[in-house]
Amino acid sequence: MSGAARHVVFAPLTEGGRVDEVVRRISEAVALGLLADGEQLPSETELANTLHVSTVSLREALVALRQRGLVETRRGRSGGSFVRAPVDATVPRLRKLLAEFSVHELREIGDQHVAVAGTAARLAAERASRDHLERLASLVDQLAEAKTAGDRRRADGRFHIETAAAAQSTRLTRQEIDLQGEIGELLWIPFGEAVGLEETVRQHREILDAIADADGTRARALTEAHVEKGIARLLEFRLHLSAR
């Protein structure tokens, strides 16, 4: 995870609902691969100070995360709280999750994602550093080499998150993380023809090329078309489930 994305994951929380917000923030980061399996979280005191929550609230959140199987606590000198990557959801579970969204909700999420991802790509073309470009290229390669749907979904989601980080916008990065946490895994549900891995990789490379060329207009148009295609496929599948 880039420093910018890590900053967003551990950014101070706003007032209200802090235990739930800590749980959501870390759960998203683990599910998206922003926090790696086996990675040690900061100490309770450090993490509480970073998130601007009380140690009592943080401990409650860690209990909830342990109950979900996303964090384990080890005792002793080398102990602490460690990330446990979740098992990828089964296709039946993902279909059930998709069915809980209305078509209207999916369209709304799609509209938001087009706006966020498109704007992030445009700004990344203006602001991305060499390190940002290298990180994005690495994620495109990871997607091309991914063997499982879960690995592909994580590489796909992280590409968009790191694009927002390359835009050097904390708010866009936070929104992209939230969107990927909400529907990212649904975009890779098998339906009809499987998600075209080669086509998705090609689209990511085209977006990256536009960002590297500092062509914000092209980067935005390519990103919007990429996101719109994924949402259209998801809506088609949701309507298919309704008709059954």
Buried (B, 14 or more C-beta within 10 A) or exposed (E): BBEBBBBBBBBEBEEEEBBEBBBBBBBBBBBBBBBEEEBEBBEBEEBBBBBEBEEEBBBBBBBBBBEBEBBEBEEEEEEBBBBBBBEBBEEEEBBEBBEEBEEEEBBEBBEBBBBBBBBBBBBBBBBBEEEBBEBBBBBBBBBBEBEEBBBBBBBBBBBBBBBBBBBBBBEBBBBBBBBBBBBBBBBBBEBEEEBEBEEBBBBBBBBBBBBBEEBBEBBBBBBBBBBBBBBEBBBEBBEEEEEE
